[in-house]
Amino acid sequence: MLTSQYRSFLLRLWQIMEKGEQEWRASLENVETGEKHGFTNLEELWAYLLQVTANDDQISGDGCVSGVQG
């Protein structure tokens, strides 16, 4: 069963050379609002996604999280 909670983002990932090592950078754009966020590493990206979905983590009776099935 789908819930009314739905998020859609455009995710961009790229690598840069930082102090002789490859590091990931990311940007996330909310498709509905156009709001953009930049992240200097994947941990920051993941923390942001956990934050914006914190209120959406309702598990249905069939074990699906936030209406995602598969």
MDTraj code that builds the backbone (N, CA, C; nanometers):
import mdtraj as md
import numpy as np

residues = "MET LEU THR SER GLN TYR ARG SER PHE LEU LEU ARG LEU TRP GLN ILE MET GLU LYS GLY GLU GLN GLU TRP ARG ALA SER LEU GLU ASN VAL GLU THR GLY GLU LYS HIS GLY PHE THR ASN LEU GLU GLU LEU TRP ALA TYR LEU LEU GLN VAL THR ALA ASN ASP ASP GLN ILE SER GLY ASP GLY CYS VAL SER GLY VAL GLN GLY".split()
xyz = np.array([
    [0.0849, -0.1184, 0.0000],
    [0.0000, 0.0000, 0.0000],
    [0.0889, 0.1240, 0.0000],
    [0.0635, 0.2160, -0.0903],
    [0.1404, 0.3393, -0.0962],
    [0.0883, 0.4401, 0.0038],
    [0.1777, 0.5123, 0.0662],
    [0.1385, 0.6172, 0.1592],
    [0.1439, 0.7506, 0.0876],
    [0.0967, 0.8553, 0.1532],
    [0.1000, 0.9885, 0.0934],
    [0.2400, 1.0498, 0.1014],
    [0.3311, 0.9860, 0.1762],
    [0.4677, 1.0357, 0.1885],
    [0.5476, 0.9907, 0.0670],
    [0.5963, 1.0860, -0.0081],
    [0.6717, 1.0563, -0.1296],
    [0.7766, 1.1631, -0.1502],
    [0.8964, 1.1231, -0.1796],
    [1.0051, 1.2172, -0.2062],
    [1.0667, 1.1803, -0.3408],
    [1.0989, 1.2805, -0.4191],
    [1.1646, 1.2579, -0.5470],
    [1.2815, 1.3551, -0.5586],
    [1.4008, 1.3005, -0.5832],
    [1.5220, 1.3807, -0.5917],
    [1.5984, 1.3467, -0.7184],
    [1.6693, 1.4446, -0.7688],
    [1.7677, 1.4229, -0.8735],
    [1.9026, 1.4189, -0.8042],
    [1.9710, 1.3067, -0.8149],
    [2.0994, 1.2872, -0.7486],
    [2.2108, 1.2977, -0.8519],
    [2.3109, 1.3780, -0.8203],
    [2.4299, 1.3889, -0.9039],
    [2.5508, 1.3493, -0.8196],
    [2.6353, 1.2624, -0.8748],
    [2.7563, 1.2169, -0.8071],
    [2.8757, 1.2381, -0.8983],
    [2.9875, 1.2810, -0.8404],
    [3.1104, 1.2947, -0.9174],
    [3.2285, 1.2795, -0.8226],
    [3.3444, 1.2524, -0.8808],
    [3.4652, 1.2386, -0.8010],
    [3.5596, 1.3550, -0.8291],
    [3.6314, 1.3938, -0.7240],
    [3.7347, 1.4963, -0.7371],
    [3.8642, 1.4432, -0.6752],
    [3.9740, 1.5030, -0.7131],
    [4.1029, 1.4697, -0.6526],
    [4.1253, 1.5662, -0.5364],
    [4.1375, 1.5127, -0.4169],
    [4.1569, 1.5928, -0.2956],
    [4.2756, 1.5367, -0.2184],
    [4.3826, 1.6146, -0.2091],
    [4.5041, 1.5729, -0.1374],
    [4.5558, 1.4391, -0.1889],
    [4.5541, 1.4236, -0.3215],
    [4.6074, 1.3032, -0.3840],
    [4.5161, 1.1822, -0.3834],
    [4.3927, 1.1987, -0.3361],
    [4.2988, 1.0867, -0.3317],
    [4.1674, 1.1258, -0.3970],
    [4.1010, 1.0273, -0.4591],
    [3.9700, 1.0496, -0.5190],
    [3.8646, 1.0539, -0.4081],
    [3.7808, 1.1556, -0.4111],
    [3.6718, 1.1678, -0.3138],
    [3.5417, 1.1941, -0.3877],
    [3.4341, 1.1406, -0.3348],
    [3.3020, 1.1608, -0.3944],
    [3.2400, 1.2904, -0.3446],
    [3.1729, 1.3585, -0.4337],
    [3.0893, 1.4745, -0.4031],
    [2.9495, 1.4417, -0.4542],
    [2.8493, 1.5106, -0.4003],
    [2.7113, 1.4835, -0.4409],
    [2.6280, 1.6098, -0.4319],
    [2.5260, 1.6144, -0.5141],
    [2.4235, 1.7173, -0.4995],
    [2.2885, 1.6487, -0.5136],
    [2.1933, 1.7028, -0.4438],
    [2.0591, 1.6480, -0.4418],
    [1.9627, 1.7616, -0.4674],
    [1.8757, 1.7456, -0.5646],
    [1.7767, 1.8472, -0.5977],
    [1.6370, 1.7896, -0.5785],
    [1.5573, 1.8567, -0.4967],
    [1.4185, 1.8159, -0.4767],
    [1.3431, 1.8465, -0.6055],
    [1.2885, 1.7432, -0.6679],
    [1.2224, 1.7597, -0.7967],
    [1.0991, 1.8488, -0.7856],
    [1.0281, 1.8391, -0.6754],
    [0.9048, 1.9166, -0.6578],
    [0.9314, 2.0638, -0.6293],
    [1.0297, 2.0930, -0.5424],
    [1.0515, 2.2307, -0.4988],
    [1.1697, 2.2994, -0.5673],
    [1.2600, 2.2212, -0.6254],
    [1.3795, 2.2777, -0.6859],
    [1.4903, 2.3075, -0.5856],
    [1.4652, 2.2825, -0.4579],
    [1.5655, 2.3059, -0.3541],
    [1.6859, 2.2143, -0.3767],
    [1.8069, 2.2720, -0.3661],
    [1.9298, 2.1969, -0.3903],
    [2.0160, 2.1932, -0.2656],
    [2.0842, 2.0797, -0.2480],
    [2.1783, 2.0623, -0.1378],
    [2.3056, 2.0006, -0.1936],
    [2.4200, 2.0488, -0.1459],
    [2.5487, 1.9935, -0.1851],
    [2.6112, 1.9188, -0.0686],
    [2.6875, 1.8138, -0.0996],
    [2.7482, 1.7295, 0.0035],
    [2.8939, 1.7037, -0.0315],
    [2.9817, 1.7162, 0.0669],
    [3.1240, 1.6967, 0.0429],
    [3.1658, 1.5508, 0.0531],
    [3.0738, 1.4645, 0.0985],
    [3.1020, 1.3210, 0.1007],
    [2.9704, 1.2438, 0.1055],
    [2.9796, 1.1147, 0.0837],
    [2.8583, 1.0323, 0.0789],
    [2.7945, 1.0146, 0.2165],
    [2.8739, 1.0265, 0.3218],
    [2.8182, 1.0162, 0.4568],
    [2.7228, 1.1324, 0.4848],
    [2.7594, 1.2532, 0.4400],
    [2.6709, 1.3698, 0.4569],
    [2.5412, 1.3505, 0.3791],
    [2.5531, 1.2978, 0.2578],
    [2.4343, 1.2700, 0.1761],
    [2.3425, 1.1727, 0.2472],
    [2.3986, 1.0631, 0.2962],
    [2.3188, 0.9620, 0.3645],
    [2.2531, 1.0198, 0.4905],
    [2.3257, 1.0996, 0.5673],
    [2.2700, 1.1611, 0.6879],
    [2.1518, 1.2507, 0.6526],
    [2.1641, 1.3262, 0.5437],
    [2.0545, 1.4135, 0.5008],
    [1.9326, 1.3302, 0.4627],
    [1.9537, 1.2241, 0.3858],
    [1.8408, 1.1394, 0.3456],
    [1.7731, 1.0752, 0.4668],
    [1.8520, 1.0351, 0.5639],
    [1.7934, 0.9797, 0.6867],
    [1.7099, 1.0845, 0.7589],
    [1.7584, 1.2087, 0.7592],
    [1.6867, 1.3173, 0.8266],
    [1.5532, 1.3467, 0.7573],
    [1.5543, 1.3593, 0.6250],
    [1.4304, 1.3976, 0.5567],
    [1.3289, 1.2849, 0.5514],
    [1.3742, 1.1613, 0.5741],
    [1.2808, 1.0492, 0.5734],
    [1.2478, 0.9982, 0.7132],
    [1.3003, 1.0627, 0.8162],
    [1.2815, 1.0149, 0.9532],
    [1.1347, 0.9981, 0.9894],
    [1.0502, 1.0886, 0.9468],
    [0.9080, 1.0791, 0.9786],
    [0.8334, 0.9852, 0.8853],
    [0.9002, 0.9378, 0.7795],
    [0.8359, 0.8508, 0.6815],
    [0.8588, 0.7032, 0.7088],
    [0.9409, 0.6708, 0.8066],
    [0.9792, 0.5318, 0.8302],
    [0.8698, 0.4531, 0.9009],
    [0.7602, 0.4362, 0.8331],
    [0.6494, 0.3579, 0.8867],
    [0.6463, 0.2265, 0.8103],
    [0.6612, 0.1174, 0.8825],
    [0.6646, -0.0133, 0.8185],
    [0.5237, -0.0703, 0.8161],
    [0.4808, -0.1093, 0.6960],
    [0.3472, -0.1666, 0.6814],
    [0.3486, -0.3121, 0.7252],
    [0.2321, -0.3719, 0.7316],
    [0.2190, -0.5098, 0.7749],
    [0.2937, -0.6089, 0.6878],
    [0.3198, -0.5757, 0.5608],
    [0.3895, -0.6690, 0.4720],
    [0.5407, -0.6486, 0.4746],
    [0.5910, -0.5623, 0.5653],
    [0.7345, -0.5422, 0.5787],
    [0.7915, -0.4381, 0.4860],
    [0.7093, -0.3732, 0.4064],
    [0.7580, -0.2698, 0.3148],
    [0.7704, -0.1381, 0.3883],
    [0.8754, -0.0649, 0.3612],
    [0.8979, 0.0633, 0.4254],
    [0.8444, 0.1740, 0.3358],
    [0.7611, 0.2614, 0.3915],
    [0.7067, 0.3778, 0.3220],
    [0.6458, 0.3423, 0.1863],
    [0.5821, 0.2285, 0.1786],
    [0.5113, 0.1922, 0.0570],
    [0.5996, 0.1425, -0.0561],
    [0.7295, 0.1266, -0.0333],
    [0.8178, 0.0762, -0.1358],
    [0.8075, -0.0762, -0.1364],
    [0.7784, -0.1327, -0.2492],
    [0.7644, -0.2774, -0.2593],
    [0.8713, -0.3322, -0.3507],
    [0.9092, -0.4556, -0.3283],
    [1.0062, -0.5148, -0.4204],
    [1.0889, -0.6173, -0.3627],
])
top = md.Topology()
chain = top.add_chain()
for i, resn in enumerate(residues, 1):
    res = top.add_residue(resn, chain, resSeq=i)
    for name in ("N", "CA", "C"):
        top.add_atom(name, md.element.get_by_symbol(name[0]), res)
traj = md.Trajectory(xyz[None], top)
